[in-house]
């Protein structure tokens, strides 16, 4: 079965700012006429929060109403998504969701109180961030192929650090392990990941580009490959995992805008046009590039297909890898 891929959007916006086919059930010309809140499931200062606030600022300027970010952190972003799922579907409460809560969580938690595919109306996939496979400089490898060869020669002896159990980086390495047929032990962290990898306490890591690119480019770690299906325009010097012998491999983090299910199609479509306008602004694209993010932008239906495909994809990886987290 074919699944939706972010790769077709990686080079920029591919959907024109044109009217959408969905017929409007309500007149959205007066929307919004009062304050809008955007729920973010992470703390202030996180990448999710910072990028959400950039959108909120531009929306407020364009709409002439207050657009505020409400931080509801907890459980990898699922607390905020659970709150947003129960909001009135009128376009005045939106969910700025990351793939951890909207695509990976359904496979991790048996008691998740929301269904990302059922309880939300996808507006647009906004931004994507690949991760980088990197190693301590003393590890005798120069490429991902070398690392896989080393891992196969030492089953279970290598270890990798992730930002925590159940994070996109953890699940991404598990996909790589399954794909490559290697055994590398997982060492979950809650902080100081890069410090320990630089110091050689853990030899391998997978980290999102925004976090790890500076220490790779200054030579403190050796970057081997990026996890996007195609090379990232923000770091074209790194080969992809797919290019390194594993065709079709893709494991990126993404941010998307959602409305609660039942939000009128006219409002969803208007929101889609508004986010695409923001993504097309040159200064915003520059800001996102500086944060290590690839600008995407999709139609609502395309984003819905990506969410469904990612839920299935990561659910299978979680099951095959035997990952289990307490609810």
C-alpha positions in Angstrom: 0.0 0.0 0.0 1.4 3.4 -0.9 1.7 5.9 1.9 1.9 9.7 1.9 5.4 11.1 2.1 6.7 14.5 3.1 9.4 14.3 0.4 7.1 15.7 -2.3 6.8 18.9 -0.3 10.4 19.3 1.0 11.5 21.8 -1.6 8.8 24.3 -0.6 5.1 25.1 -1.0 3.5 23.0 -3.7 -0.1 24.1 -3.3 -1.1 27.4 -4.9 -3.1 30.0 -2.9 -6.2 29.2 -4.9 -9.8 28.4 -3.8 -10.2 24.8 -2.5 -12.7 22.4 -4.0 -14.5 21.7 -0.7 -17.8 23.5 -0.7 -18.3 25.9 2.2 -21.2 25.2 4.5 -21.0 28.6 6.2 -19.8 32.0 5.2 -16.3 32.5 6.6 -15.9 36.0 5.4 -16.3 37.4 8.9 -13.9 34.9 10.5 -12.3 35.7 12.8 -14.0 38.5 14.7 -12.8 37.7 18.2 -9.7 36.4 19.9 -8.2 33.0 18.7 -6.2 30.7 20.8 -3.6 28.2 19.6 -2.9 25.3 21.9 0.7 24.1 22.1 1.5 20.9 24.0 5.0 22.0 25.1 6.6 24.6 27.4 7.4 28.2 26.3 10.7 28.3 24.5 10.4 24.9 22.9 10.7 24.6 19.1 7.0 23.9 18.9 6.2 27.0 21.0 8.6 29.3 19.2 7.3 28.5 15.8 3.6 28.6 16.9 4.2 32.1 18.2 5.6 33.2 14.8 2.3 32.1 13.2 0.2 33.7 16.0 1.9 37.0 15.5 1.4 37.1 11.7 -2.3 35.9 12.1 -2.9 38.7 14.6 -1.4 41.3 12.3 -3.5 40.0 9.3 -6.7 39.5 11.1 -6.8 42.5 13.5 -7.7 40.3 16.5 -5.7 38.9 19.3 -4.2 35.4 18.6 -2.7 33.9 21.7 -0.6 30.8 22.3 -1.8 28.7 25.3 0.8 26.3 26.5 -0.5 23.0 27.9 2.6 20.8 28.3 2.6 17.2 29.4 3.0 13.6 28.1 4.9 14.5 24.9 2.4 17.0 23.7 -0.7 14.8 24.2 -2.1 16.8 27.1 -2.5 19.8 24.8 -3.9 17.8 21.9 -6.4 16.2 24.3 -7.6 19.6 25.4 -7.8 20.9 21.8 -9.8 17.9 20.7 -12.6 18.8 23.1 -12.8 22.5 22.1 -15.8 24.0 20.4 -15.4 23.4 16.6 -15.8 27.1 15.5 -12.2 28.0 14.5 -11.5 29.9 17.6 -9.4 27.2 19.2 -6.7 25.6 17.1 -4.1 22.9 17.8 -0.5 23.4 16.8 0.4 19.7 16.8 3.7 17.9 16.4 4.0 14.4 15.0 4.9 13.0 18.4 1.4 13.7 19.7 -0.5 13.4 16.4 1.1 10.4 14.7 3.3 8.5 17.2 1.3 8.7 20.4 -1.6 6.4 19.1 0.9 3.5 18.9 2.5 4.2 22.3 -0.5 4.8 24.5 -3.4 2.4 24.9 -5.5 5.0 26.8 -5.0 8.0 24.6 -8.1 10.2 25.1 -8.2 11.5 21.6 -7.9 10.0 18.1 -5.8 12.3 15.8 -7.5 11.0 12.7 -11.0 11.2 14.0 -11.1 14.2 16.4 -9.3 16.8 14.3 -9.8 18.6 11.0 -6.3 19.0 9.6 -5.5 22.5 8.2 -2.0 22.2 6.9 1.3 20.5 7.5 3.5 23.5 8.1 7.1 22.6 8.8 9.3 19.6 8.8 12.6 19.0 10.6 14.9 16.1 9.7 17.2 14.5 12.3 20.9 13.8 12.0 22.5 10.5 12.7 25.8 11.4 14.4 28.7 9.7 16.3 31.4 10.6 18.7 34.6 11.6 16.8 36.4 8.5 18.2 34.0 6.1 16.6 35.9 4.6 13.6 33.2 5.3 10.9 32.9 8.0 8.2 29.5 7.1 6.9 26.2 5.6 7.8 27.2 2.5 5.9 30.3 2.2 8.0 28.2 2.5 11.2 25.8 -0.2 10.1 28.8 -2.5 9.3 30.3 -1.8 12.7 27.0 -2.5 14.4 26.6 -5.8 12.6 30.1 -6.8 13.7 29.3 -6.0 17.3 25.7 -7.0 18.0 24.3 -5.3 21.1 27.6 -3.6 22.0 26.9 -0.1 20.5 24.4 2.2 22.1 22.6 5.3 21.0 21.2 8.3 22.9 17.8 9.8 22.3 15.9 12.7 23.9 13.7 10.2 25.7 11.6 7.0 25.3 8.8 7.4 22.8 10.3 10.5 21.1 10.4 10.8 17.3 14.2 10.3 17.5 13.8 7.1 19.5 11.2 5.7 17.2 13.3 6.8 14.2 16.3 4.8 15.3 14.2 1.8 15.9 13.0 2.0 12.4 16.6 2.2 11.2 17.5 -0.8 13.3 14.6 -2.8 11.8 15.5 -1.7 8.3 19.2 -2.4 8.6 18.9 -5.5 10.8 21.2 -4.3 13.5 21.1 -4.4 17.3 22.0 -1.1 19.0 21.0 -0.5 22.6 18.8 2.5 23.5 19.9 5.0 26.1 17.0 7.5 26.8 17.9 10.9 28.2 15.9 13.8 29.7 18.8 16.2 29.2 22.6 16.5 28.4 22.3 14.1 25.5 24.9 15.9 23.4 27.3 16.4 26.3 27.5 12.6 26.8 27.8 11.8 23.1 30.6 14.4 22.7 32.3 13.0 25.8 32.1 9.5 24.4 29.8 8.0 27.1 27.4 7.0 24.4 28.8 6.7 20.9 25.8 7.3 18.7 22.8 9.6 18.6 19.9 10.8 16.5 18.9 14.3 17.2 16.7 16.9 15.4 18.7 19.2 13.2 18.1 22.3 15.2 19.6 20.8 18.3 22.6 19.0 16.8 23.6 20.8 13.6 25.7 23.5 15.4 27.9 20.9 17.2 28.2 18.8 14.0 29.3 21.8 11.9 31.8 22.9 14.5 33.4 19.4 14.5 32.4 18.3 18.0 30.4 15.4 16.5 30.5 13.7 13.2 27.3 13.8 11.2 26.6 10.8 9.0 23.2 11.2 7.5 19.9 13.0 7.6 16.6 11.3 8.0 14.6 13.2 5.4 13.8 11.2 2.2 15.6 13.9 0.1 18.5 16.1 1.1 17.5 19.0 3.2 18.0 22.4 1.5 19.2 23.6 5.0 22.0 21.1 5.1 22.7 19.7 1.7 26.1 18.5 2.6 24.6 15.5 4.4 23.5 12.4 2.5 20.2 10.9 3.4 19.7 7.5 5.1 17.8 6.6 1.9 20.9 7.4 -0.2 23.1 5.4 2.2 21.6 2.1 1.3 18.1 2.2 2.7 15.7 3.4 0.0 12.5 4.9 1.1 13.7 5.6 4.7 12.2 8.7 6.2 11.8 9.8 9.8 11.2 13.5 10.2 9.5 15.6 12.9 6.8 17.9 11.7 4.5 20.7 13.0 1.0 21.1 11.7 -2.1 23.2 12.3 -5.4 21.4 13.3 -8.9 22.5 14.2 -11.3 20.4 16.2 -13.3 17.9 14.1 -16.6 19.5 13.0 -15.1 22.9 12.3 -16.9 24.2 9.1 -15.0 23.5 5.9 -15.1 27.1 4.9 -13.2 28.1 8.1 -10.7 25.2 7.6 -10.1 26.3 4.1 -9.7 30.0 5.1 -7.2 29.0 7.7 -5.3 26.9 5.2 -5.0 29.9 2.9 -3.9 32.1 5.8 -1.1 29.7 6.8 0.1 29.3 3.2 0.4 33.1 3.0 2.5 33.1 6.1 4.7 30.3 4.8 5.2 32.2 1.6 6.5 35.3 3.3 10.3 35.5 2.6 11.2 36.7 6.1 9.3 33.9 7.6 11.0 31.3 5.4 14.3 32.8 6.4 13.4 32.5 10.1 12.3 28.9 9.7 15.5 28.1 7.8 17.5 29.6 10.7 15.7 27.2 13.1 16.6 24.2 10.9 13.1 23.8 9.5 12.0 23.0 6.0 8.9 24.9 4.9 6.2 22.6 3.7 2.5 23.7 3.2 -0.3 21.3 2.1 -4.0 21.3 1.4 -6.2 19.9 4.2 -6.9 16.6 2.5 -3.2 16.0 1.7 -2.3 16.6 5.4 -5.1 14.3 6.5 -3.6 11.5 4.3 -0.1 12.2 5.8 -1.4 11.9 9.3 -3.2 8.6 8.6 -0.2 7.2 6.9 2.2 8.2 9.7 -0.1 6.7 12.4 0.0 3.4 10.5 3.7 3.6 9.8 4.9 4.4 13.3 2.3 2.1 14.9 3.9 -0.8 13.1 7.4 0.3 14.0 6.4 0.5 17.7 4.8 -2.9 17.6 7.7 -4.5 15.7 10.3 -3.0 18.1 8.3 -4.0 21.2 8.1 -0.5 22.6 5.7 0.0 25.4 5.1 3.1 27.6 2.9 3.3 30.6 -0.2 5.5 30.1 
